[in-house]
Amino acid sequence: MKKFVRDAVNVEIIREYMAKNRLDLKDFSAKSGVSRRVLDKILDGSAEVRLTAIIKIARAIGVNFVELFNDYHTTKE
């Protein structure tokens, strides 16, 4: 059974990390283990994101995967 997360990812965290570390999609793909195609779709909001991709991205950024979800930031404040 495939698990997807839709419209819940806070892509600004990913974009900020990539900008701060001067990483393009190719570099971040290599670092995270998530394909460039999937990363591109995540960043433009057109992908149904698998939880495994979120976990890989979170590990690459160095955060807990729940921090990548939009609801985490609205309920935390």
PyMOL commands that set and color helices and strands:
alter all, ss='L'
color gray80, all
select helices_A, chain A and resi 11-20+25-32+36-43+51-61+65-68+70-76
alter helices_A, ss='H'
color red, helices_A
select strands_A, chain A and resi 4-5+49-50
alter strands_A, ss='S'
color yellow, strands_A
deselect
rebuild
show_as cartoon
